[in-house]
């Protein structure tokens, strides 16, 4: 609107005609009494700067019927895409070629999408199913609403299908046929009003623990029997709660050169996660929740500004929130930047002892990645932060808390300005044979007694730590900062560091040919370890 004097009613009609796209950029209005947000100024409106952000709901004050609307701040960018899907206002009878003629369901998009196309998922949509693409396909949000579009890999259970399990008083069962699974490795997960049940290993355990479930085997399209003890020991047949069980392989699955931008994915059957992409992938500004063994997978590429949280961690075996996996292709690299990771089940404080934030490997673990970079990430409630088969690991400006181990690459790992705050029961850094670990600006803190912070038991290990700090926060028990045990040719440089509370700073035991350089370090003692030893 350029220098146009309009009545409040006519401006409102025009905004309604343009739709939410009209507010994708900020609207500037000299007369702040003309427009306001509803229900409160905190939603999409910056009063001091007189800006309306996209997603704001507008209304007009009745006291001001006229005013001058100068302009939207900039030209509204066109929403480009080949296919559009909108679960709220779409229709599968539409052409699917624009926002106003969007499809409604996953199946409609899967039937027409092909390589080198962009699929726009409209904000505030909710989809059930699995978007499937081949090469060079972009999945992105429309940015016309408030929330990321959600893609859910589960289905709701029909309440009448539950029945009381024979011989039990609080455990109910259902036969479930997922859309994916051959009974070998993929898993079912169960939810009550959005909360993940805690997996148990037998029907008897379920009977004794409300909020738990048990499945007779790995996911199988031929059918599984699922047993559940609802929270508060209610009857799922008539308690009015929503129960959902994972059903689809993934939420978004693509091949090489694919992008997933701004999508919220949750729950799936497949082992590899709710977002599964291959080489040269980009996952950006996404929320990937409630995985099984993994929450997402890429073969190479980047994951940026993405929150990855919660997994079915109490199931035995090994889980990683994110996995970087290649089928024995050499020379690949990946970057994980600006991401947040949280493992385990939010219904329990238990730290999963087998969950890593990100792990990299190849088929048969026969090929290393060339390089992996982890930058500006946070990770919590995990066993280890970043680990796997890579010639070079760079961990920079990362925070890991409530973890049990650091995790390393196979050849060279470099820490820069990163902090590890270990949970009780963890502080372990095991350096592989022939590997080099370099640290600058590394901080580590633990309260776990009778342990070792850096363990160099293999041959030809190199540890180079400078300008770093380490703290043992307990006043009981013993702990070694560095121990080489019986290693051959360990090479240690420890310079310009601060260490607090350790029983022994360096313990070489019966190592063969150790090389040690120690300069300009400060060692603090505490009441539990008044005289640190070498």
LUMTI-453675 format. One record per atom (N, C-alpha, C): residue in one letter; x, y, z. Coordinates in steps of 0.2 Angstrom, whole numbers, plus 5000, padded with zeros to 4 digits. Example, Ala and Ser with C-alpha at 12.3 -4.5 7.8 and 13.67 -1.06 7.14 Angstrom:
2
A506649725039
A506249785039
A506649845039
S506449895035
S506849955036
S506450005039
***
This chain:
534
X500449945000
X500050005000
X500550065000
X500550104995
X500950164994
X500550224995
X500650265000
X500350325001
X499550324999
X499250275002
X498550265000
X498150275006
X497650325006
X497250335012
X496650285011
X496450245016
X495950195015
X495550185022
X494950165021
X494650155027
X494850085030
X494750075037
X494950015040
X494649955037
X494049965035
X493749905032
X493949885025
X494149935021
X494449915014
X495149885015
X495549915020
X496149885020
X496149815023
X495649805028
X495549735030
X495349685025
X494949705021
X494749665015
X495249645010
X495749695009
X496249685005
X496749635008
X496949645014
X497349595018
X497049525018
X496449515019
X496149455018
X496149425011
X496149465006
X496149444999
X496849414998
X497349455000
X498049434999
X498249375003
X497949365009
X498149305013
X498749325017
X498949265020
X499549265025
X500149285021
X500249275015
X500849295011
X500949375011
X500449415012
X500549485013
X500949505019
X500949465024
X501349475030
X502049445030
X502249415025
X502849375025
X503449425027
X503449485025
X503849535027
X503549585032
X503949635035
X503649675040
X503249725037
X502649745040
X502249795037
X502349855042
X502449915039
X502649975043
X502050025042
X501750045048
X501150085048
X501250145052
X501250205050
X501450265054
X500950275059
X500350265058
X499750275063
X499650205067
X500050205073
X500050135076
X499350125079
X498850175080
X498250165082
X497750125077
X497950125071
X497550095066
X497550025066
X498049995067
X498149925067
X498349895074
X498149835075
X498449805081
X498449725080
X498749695084
X498749615084
X498249595088
X498049535087
X497549495091
X497849425092
X497849405098
X497449425104
X497949475108
X498549475107
X499049525111
X499549545107
X499849605109
X500449635105
X501049585105
X501049535109
X501649495109
X501649445103
X501149435100
X501049395094
X501149425088
X501849425085
X501949455079
X502049525078
X501949565084
X501949635083
X502549665087
X502949705084
X503449745088
X503249815088
X502949835094
X502749895095
X503249955094
X503749955097
X504250005097
X504550015089
X504549965086
X504849975079
X504249975074
X503649965076
X503049975072
X503049925066
X503149855068
X503249805063
X502749745065
X502449725059
X502049665060
X502349605056
X502549555060
X502849495057
X502349445054
X502649405050
X502149365046
X501949315052
X501249295051
X500949255055
X500549285061
X500649355061
X500249395065
X499449395063
X499049395068
X498349405066
X498149475068
X497849505063
X497649575063
X496949595065
X496849645068
X496149675069
X496249755069
X495649785068
X495649855068
X495249885074
X495549935076
X495249975082
X494650005079
X494049995083
X493450035080
X493450105081
X493850135085
X493950205086
X494250235081
X494650205077
X495050235071
X494850205065
X494450235061
X494150215055
X494550235049
X494950285050
X495350305044
X496150315046
X496550305041
X497250315043
X497650305036
X498250325036
X498650315030
X499150255031
X499050215026
X499450155026
X500050165020
X500650175023
X501150195018
X501350135014
X501650085017
X501850025012
X502049965016
X502049905013
X502449855016
X503149865015
X503549845020
X504249865020
X504649855014
X504549795011
X504849775005
X504349735000
X504549714994
X504149674990
X504149604993
X503549584993
X503449514996
X503749464991
X504149424994
X504449374989
X503949314987
X504049304981
X503549244978
X503749184981
X503249144983
X503349074986
X503449024980
X504049004978
X504148964972
X504148894974
X503948854970
X503848774971
X503548744965
X503648684964
X503348644959
X502648614961
X502648594968
X502048564971
X501948594977
X501348604979
X501148624986
X500648584989
X500748574996
X500248524999
X500048565006
X499448565007
X499148595013
X498648555016
X498748535022
X498248485025
X497648515027
X497648585028
X497048615031
X496648645025
X496848675020
X496448705015
X496548675008
X496948615008
X497148585001
X496548534999
X496648514993
X496148464991
X496548424985
X496548354986
X496948314981
X496648314974
X496048344973
X495748364967
X496048424963
X496448464967
X496748524965
X497348504960
X497548554957
X498148544953
X498848534957
X498848564963
X499448554967
X499948604965
X499848654960
X500348694957
X500448764961
X500048774966
X500048844969
X499848834976
X499948884980
X499648894987
X498848884987
X498548924982
X497848924982
X497548864979
X497948814976
X497748754973
X498148694975
X498248694982
X498748644984
X498348574985
X498848524985
X498548454987
X498448454994
X498148404997
X498048395004
X498448345007
X498648285004
X498948225007
X499648215004
X499948175008
X500648145006
X500548104999
X500048064999
X500048014993
X499948054987
X499548114987
X499448154981
X500148184978
X500548204983
X501248224981
X501648174978
X501748114982
X502148064980
X501948034973
X501348044971
X501148014964
X501348054958
X501548124960
X501748164954
X502448194955
X502748194960
X503448224961
X503948184958
X504448224955
X505048194952
X505648224953
X506248204950
X506848234951
X506848314950
X507348344953
X507448424952
X506848464953
X506448444958
X505848484959
X505748504967
X505348554968
X505348584975
X504548574977
X504548544983
X503848524986
X503848574992
X503248614992
X503148664997
X502648635002
X502748625008
X502348605013
X502048665017
X501448675017
X501148745020
X501148745027
X501348795030
X501448805037
X500748785041
X500848765047
X500248745051
X499848685049
X500148645044
X499948585041
X500148525045
X499748475045
X499948405049
X499748355044
X500348315042
X500248255038
X500448195041
X500048135039
X500248075041
X500548035035
X501148005036
X501347965030
X502147975029
X502347965023
X503047965021
X503147995014
X503348055014
X503548085008
X504148055005
X504148034998
X504647994995
X504948034989
X505548034989
X505848074983
X506448034980
X506648054974
X507348024972
X507848074972
X508148104967
X508648144967
X508548224967
X508848264970
X508848334969
X508148364970
X507848344976
X507148364977
X507248404984
X506848464984
X506848504990
X506148504993
X506148495000
X505548495004
X505648555008
X505248605008
X505248665012
X504548685014
X504648725020
X504048755022
X503848815019
X503148835019
X502948895015
X503148965018
X503248965025
X503349025029
X502749075028
X502149045028
X501549085027
X501149085034
X501349045039
X500949035045
X501449045051
X501249015056
X501549015062
X502048955064
X501848895062
X502148835064
X502448795058
X503048765060
X503248715054
X502748665053
X502648645046
X502248595045
X502448525048
X502048485050
X502248425054
X502048365049
X502548315049
X502448255046
X502548205051
X502048165052
X502048115057
X502048045054
X502548005057
X502547935054
X502247885058
X501747905062
X501247855066
X500547865064
X500147825066
X499447825065
X499047815072
X498447845072
X498047835078
X497747765079
X497747745085
X497447675086
X496647685087
X496247645084
X495547645085
X495447615092
X495147655097
X495047635104
X494647565104
X494247555100
X493847485100
X494247425099
X494847435096
X495347385095
X495747355100
X495747395106
X496047375112
X495647315115
X496047275119
X495747225123
X496147205129
X495847185134
X496247165140
X496647105139
X497347115141
X497747055140
X497546995144
X497546935142
X497346875146
X497846875152
X497546865158
X497846855164
X498146915167
X497946975164
X498247035167
X497647085169
X497747125173
X497247175176
X497347245173
X497947265171
X498047335169
X498347335162
X498547285159
X498847275153
X498347265147
X498347305142
X497947295136
X498347275130
X498047245125
X498447225119
X498047245113
X498447255108
X498147265101
X498547235096
X498247205090
X498647185085
X498747245080
X499447255078
X499547315074
X499947295068
X499747315062
X500047305056
X500347365053
X501047375054
X501347435052
X501447435044
X501547495041
X501647495034
X502347475032
X502747465036
X503447445035
X503747405040
X504147365039
X504547315043
X504547245041
X505047215042
X505147145040
X505247095046
X505247125052
X505347085058
X506047075060
X506547115057
X507247105058
X507547155062
X507347225061
X507747275065
X507347335066
X506747345063
X506347405063
X505947405069
X505747455073
X505447455079
X504747495079
X504347475083
X503747505085
X503847545091
X503547605091
X503447645097
X502747665098
X502547685105
X501947695107
X501847755111
X501347795110
X501247865113
X500547865116
X500447905121
X499847925124
X499847995125
X499348025121
X499248095121
X499948135119
X500348105115
X500948135113
X501548105117
X501448075123
X502048055127
X502247985125
X502947975125
X503247915123
X503147865129
X502847805128
X502947755133
X503647725134
X503747705140
X504447675141
X504347595140
X504847575135
X504847505133
X505047465139
X504747405139
X504947355144
X505047285140
X505347245144
X505547175140
X505147125141
X504547135144
X504047075145
X503347105147
X502847065146
X502147085148
X502147095156
X502447045159
X502447055167
X502747125169
X503247145166
X503547215168
X503047265166
X502747265160
X502247315158
X501647315164
X501447255166
X500847255171
X501047285177
X501747285179
X501947315185
X502147395184
X502147415178
X502347485177
X501847525173
X501547575175
X501047615171
X501547655167
X501247675161
X501647715156
X502147675152
X502047605152
X502547565148
X502247525143
X502647495139
X502347455133
X502847395132
X502647345128
X503047295126
X502747275119
X503247255114
X503047225108
X503347165107
X502947115104
X503147045104
X503747035099
X503947085094
X504547075090
X504647135087
X505147135082
X505347195078
X504747205074
X504647265071
X504047285067
X504047245061
X503447225060
X503247175054
X502647185051
X502647195045
X501947215041
X501447155042
X501747095043
X501247035044
X500847045051
X501147095055
X500747105061
X501147095068
X501047135072
X501347135079
X500847135084
X500947115090
X500547115096
X500847165101
X500547225102
X500747275106
X500447275113
X500747275118
X500447275125
X500647345128
X500147365132
X500247435135
X499847435142
X500247475147
X499947485153
X499847565153
X499247595152
X499247665151
X499447705158
X499547765157
X499747805163
X499147815167
X499247815173
X498647815178
X498247755178
X498447705174
X498147635174
X497447645171
X497347685166
X496647695164
X496547635158
X495947635156
X495647585151
X495747625144
X496147605140
X496247635133
X495547625129
X495147585130
X494547575127
X494047635127
X494047665134
X493547715135
X493847775139
X494547785139
X494847835143
X494847905139
X494647905133
X494647965129
X495347995127
X495847955128
X496547975126
X496747955119
X497147995116
X497447975110
X498047925110
X497947865107
X498547825107
X498747815100
X499447825099
X499747815092
X500247765092
X500347735087
X500947685086
X501247705079
X501947695079
X502247715073
X502047665068
X502047685061
X501747645056
X502147655050
X502547705048
X502847715042
X503547715042
X503947695037
X504647695037
X504947755039
X504747815036
X505047875038
X504547925037
X504747995038
X504248045036
X504448075030
X505148085028
X505348115022
X505948065020
X505948045014
X506447995012
X506648015005
X507348035004
X507548054997
X508248024996
X508448034990
X509148004988
X509648054988
X510048064983
X510648114983
X510348184981
X510748234984
X510648304983
X509948334985
X509648304990
X509048324993
X509048374998
X508548414999
X508548465005
X507848455008
X507948465015
X507348465019
X507448525024
X507048575023
X507048645026
X506448665029
X506548665036
X505948695040
X505448655041
X505548585042
X504948535043
X505048505050
X504448495053
X504448455059
X504248385058
X504748335059
X504548265058
X504548235065
X504148185066
X504148145072
X503848075071
X504248025074
X503947955075
X504047925068
X504247865068
X504347815062
X504547745064
X504447705060
X504647635061
X505347615059
X505547645053
X506147625051
X506747645055
X507247605055
X507847605059
X508247675058
X508247705052
X508647755050
X508447825052
X507747835054
X507547895056
X506947925052
X506747985054
X506148015051
X506348055045
X506948075044
X507248105038
X507848065036
X507748035030
X508247995027
X508448015021
X509148045020
X509348065014
X510048035012
X510248045006
X510948015005
X511448065004
X511848054998
X512448104998
X512248174996
X512648224998
X512648294997
X511948315000
X511748295005
X511048315008
X511148375012
X510548415013
X510548465018
X509848465022
X509948455028
X509348465033
X509448525037
X508948575036
X509048645039
X508448665043
X508548695048
X508048725052
X507448675053
X507548615055
X507048565056
X507048545063
X506448505065
X506348475072
X506248405070
X506748365072
X506648285071
X506548255078
X505948225080
X505848205086
X505648125086
X505748095092
X505548035094
X505747975088
X506347965088
X506647915083
X506647855086
X506847805083
X506947735085
X507647725086
X508047695082
X508747685083
X509047755081
X508747795076
X509047855074
X508447905073
X508547965073
X508048015071
X508148045064
X508748045061
X508948065054
X509548025052
X509648025045
X510147995042
X510348035036
X511048045035
X511248075029
X511948035027
X512048025021
X512647995019
X513248045018
X513148105017
X513548165017
X513248225016
X513548285018
X513248345017
X513248385023
X512648425025
X512648465031
X511948455034
X511948465041
X511348475045
X511448535049
X511048585048
X511148655051
X510548675055
X510648705061
X510048735064
X509448695066
X509648635067
X509048585068
X509048555075
X508448545078
X508448515084
X508248445083
X508648395086
X508548325086
X508448305093
X507848275095
X507748255102
X507348195103
X507448155108
X507048105110
X507148045106
X507247985109
X507247925105
X507047865110
X506847815107
X506647755111
X507347715113
X507647745118
X508347725120
X508447665124
X507847645127
X507947595132
X507747525129
X508047515124
X507947455120
X508447405119
X509047415122
X509647375120
X509947395114
X510547375112
X510847395106
X511147465106
X511247495101
X511547555100
X511147605096
X511047665099
X510647715095
X511047775094
X510847815089
X511147875088
X510647925085
X510547985088
X510048035086
X510148045079
X510748065077
X510948075070
X511448025068
X511347995062
X511847955059
X512147975052
X512747975051
X513047985045
X513347915042
X513047895037
X513147825035
X513247825027
X513747785025
X513847775018
X514047705017
X513847685011
X513947615008
X514647605005
X515147615010
X515847605008
X516047655002
X515747715002
X516047764997
X516547805001
X517147814997
X517647845000
X517647924999
X518047965003
X518148035002
X517548075004
X517048055008
X516448095010
X516548135016
X516248185016
X516248235022
X515548255024
X515548285030
X514848305033
X515048365038
X514548405038
X514648465043
X513948465047
X514048465054
X513448475058
X513548535062
X513148585061
X513248655064
X512548685066
X512648715072
X512148755075
X511548715077
X511648645079
X511148605081
X511048585088
X510548565090
X510348545097
X510148465097
X510448435102
X510348355103
X510148345110
X509548305111
X509448275117
X509148205116
X509448165120
X509348095119
X508848065125
X508548005124
X508147975129
X507447995128
X507047975133
X506347985134
X506248045139
X505848095137
X505748155141
X505348135147
X505048075147
X504648045153
X505048025158
X505748015157
X506147995163
X506848025162
X507148035168
X507748075169
X508348025167
X508247965166
X508747915165
X509147935158
X509847935159
X510247945153
X510347885149
X510147885143
X510247815139
X510947805139
X511147745141
X511847725141
X512147705134
X511747705129
X511947675122
X511847735117
X511547795118
X511447835113
X511947895112
X512147895106
X512647945104
X512248005100
X512548065101
X512148125097
X512248105090
X512848105087
X512948085080
X513548035079
X513447985075
X513947935074
X513947925067
X514647915064
X514747905057
X515047845056
X514847805051
X515147745049
X514947725042
X515147665040
X515047635033
X514847565034
X514547545028
X514347475028
X514847425030
X514747385035
X515347345037
X515847375041
X515847445042
X516347485045
X517047475042
X517047475035
X517647455032
X517947525029
X517647575029
X517847635026
X517747695030
X518247735031
X518147795035
X517947855031
X517547905034
X517447965031
X518048005031
X518148055026
X518748095025
X518748145031
X518148185032
X518148235038
X517448245040
X517448255047
X516748275050
X516848335054
X516448385053
X516448445057
X515848455061
X515948465068
X515448485072
X515548555075
X515148595074
X515248665076
X514648695079
X514648735085
X514148775088
X513548725089
X513648665092
X513148625094
X513048615101
X512448595104
X512348575110
X512148505111
X512348465115
X512048395116
X511948375123
X511448345125
X511348325132
X510948265133
X511048225139
X510648165140
X510848115135
X511548105134
X511748055129
X512348015132
X512547965129
X513147925131
X513747965128
X513847985122
X514348015119
X514048075114
X514448125113
X514248175109
X514348155101
X514948155099
X515048145092
X515648085091
X515548035087
X515947985087
X515947945080
X516347905078
X516347865072
X516947865068
X516847835062
X517447815058
X517547875053
X518047915055
X518247975051
X519047985052
X519348005047
X520048025047
X520148085051
X519748135050
X519848195054
X519148215057
X519148235063
X518548255067
X518748325070
X518348375069
X518448445072
X517748455076
X517848465082
X517348485087
X517548555090
X517148605087
X517248675089
X516648705092
X516748745097
X516248785100
X515648745102
X515748685104
X515148635106
X515148625113
X514448615116
X514348605123
X514048535123
X514248495128
X513948435129
X513948425137
X513348415139
X513148405146
X512748345147
X512748315153
X512448255155
X512648195150
X513248195149
X513548145144
X514048095148
X514148035145
X514547985149
X515247985146
X515348005139
X515947995136
X516048055131
X516648065128
X516748125123
X516548095117
X516848035115
X516748015108
X517348045104
X517648005099
X518148025095
X518147995088
X518548025083
X518647995077
X519147945077
X519347915072
X519747855072
X520547875071
X520647935068
X521347955066
X521548025070
X521148075068
X521348135071
X520748175074
X520748195080
X520148235083
X520448295086
X520148355084
X520348415086
X519748445090
X519848465096
X519348505100
X519648575101
X519148625099
X519248695100
X518648725104
X518848755109
X518348795113
X517748765114
X517748705117
X517148665118
X517148645126
X516548625128
X516448605135
X516048545136
X516348495140
X516048435142
X515848435149
X515248435151
X515048425158
X514748355159
X515148315162
X514948245162
X514448235167
X513948185166
X513548155171
X513848115176
X513548105181
X513848055186
X513847985183
X514447965183
X514547895180
X514947905173
X515147965171
X515447975165
X516048025165
X516548015161
X517048065160
X517648035155
X517447985152
X517947935149
X518147955141
X518747965140
X518947975133
X519447925131
X519247875127
X519747825125
X520047835118
X520647845118
X521047865112
X521247805108
X521047795102
X521147735098
X521847725096
X522047665094
X522747655092
X522947695086
X523547735086
X523747775081
X523447835080
X522947855085
X522547915084
X522947975087
X522748035085
X523048095088
X522448135090
X522448165097
X521948205099
X522248275101
X522048325098
X522248395100
X521748435103
X521948475108
X521448515111
X521648585113
X521248635111
X521448705112
X520748735115
X520848765121
X520248795124
X519648745126
X519848675127
X519448625129
X519348635137
X518648625139
X518548625146
X518148555147
X518348525153
X517948465155
X517848465162
X517248435165
X517148435172
X516748375173
X516948345179
X516648275181
X516648275188
X516148235191
X516148215198
X516148135199
X516348105194
X516348025194
X517048005196
X517047965202
X517647945205
X517847885202
X518547865204
X518847805202
X518847795195
X519047845191
X519047835184
X519647875181
X519547885174
X520147915170
X519847965165
X520048025165
X519848065160
X520048055153
X520748045152
X521048025146
X521347955146
X521147905142
X521347835143
X521747825136
X522447815137
X522847795131
X523147725132
X522747675131
X523047605132
X523247575126
X523047605120
X523247575114
X523947605112
X524247575106
X524847595104
X524847655100
X525447695100
X525547755096
X525047805096
X524847815102
X524347875103
X524647935104
X524347995102
X524648055103
X524148105107
X524248135112
X523848185116
X524148245116
X523948305113
X524148365114
X523648415116
X523748435123
X523248475126
X523548545128
X523248595126
X523548665128
X522948715129
X523148755134
X522648815135
X521948785137
X521948735141
X521248705142
X521248695150
X520648675152
X520548665160
X520148605161
X520248575167
X519948505169
X519748515176
X519148485178
X518948495185
X518648425187
X518948405193
X518548345196
X518248375202
X517548375202
X517148415207
X516948375214
X517248315215
X517048285221
X517648285226
X517448275232
X518048275237
X518148205240
X517948155236
X518048085238
X518248045232
X518547985233
X518747945227
X519347965224
X519547925219
X520247945216
X520047955208
X520447995205
X520347995198
X521048025194
X521147995189
X521748015185
X521548055179
X521948105178
X521748155172
X522048115166
X522648085166
X522848055160
X523247985162
X523047935159
X523347865161
X523547835154
X524147805154
X524347775148
X524347695149
X524347675155
X524347595156
X524947565153
X524847515149
X525447485146
X525547505139
X525347555137
X525347575130
X526047585127
X526147575121
X526847575118
X526847645114
X527347685115
X527547745112
X526947795113
X526747805119
X526247865120
X526647925119
X526347975116
X526648045116
X526148095119
X526348135124
X525948175128
X526248245128
X525848295126
X526048365127
X525448395131
X525648425137
X525148455142
X525448525144
X525248575141
X525548645142
X525048695143
X525148745147
X524748795149
X524048785150
X523948735155
X523248705157
X523148715164
X522548715166
X522348715173
X521948655175
X522148615180
X521748555182
X521648565190
X521048545192
X520848545199
X520548485201
X520848465207
X520548405211
X520748335209
X521148325204
X521348255202
X521848225207
X521748165208
X522248125212
X522848115209
X522848105202
X523548095198
X523448135192
X523848175190
X523848215184
X524048165178
X524548135179
X524848085173
X525048025177
X524847965174
X525047905176
X525247855170
X525847845170
X526147805164
X526147735166
X526147715172
X526147645174
X526747615170
X526647555167
X527247525164
X527247535156
X527047595154
X527147615147
X527847605144
X527847585138
X528447575134
X528647635130
X529247665131
X529447725127
X528947785127
X528747805133
X528247865133
X528647925132
X528347975128
X528648045127
X528148095131
X528448135135
X528048175139
X528348245139
X527948295138
X528148365138
X527648405143
X527848435148
X527348465153
X527648535155
X527248585153
X527548655154
X526948705156
X527148745161
X526748805163
X525948785164
X525948735168
X525248705170
X525148725178
X524448735179
X524248755186
X523848695189
X524048675195
X523648615198
X523348635204
X522648635205
X522348655211
X522148585214
X522148595221
X521948535225
X521348545228
X520948495231
X520348505235
X520448465241
X519948465245
X520048425252
X520048355251
X519748325245
X519848255244
X520448235241
X520848275238
X521448255235
X521948315236
X522148325242
X522648385244
X523248385241
X523548325239
X524248325236
X524148285229
X524048315224
X524048285217
X524748245216
X524748195213
X525348155211
X525448145204
X526048135202
X526248115195
X526348045195
***
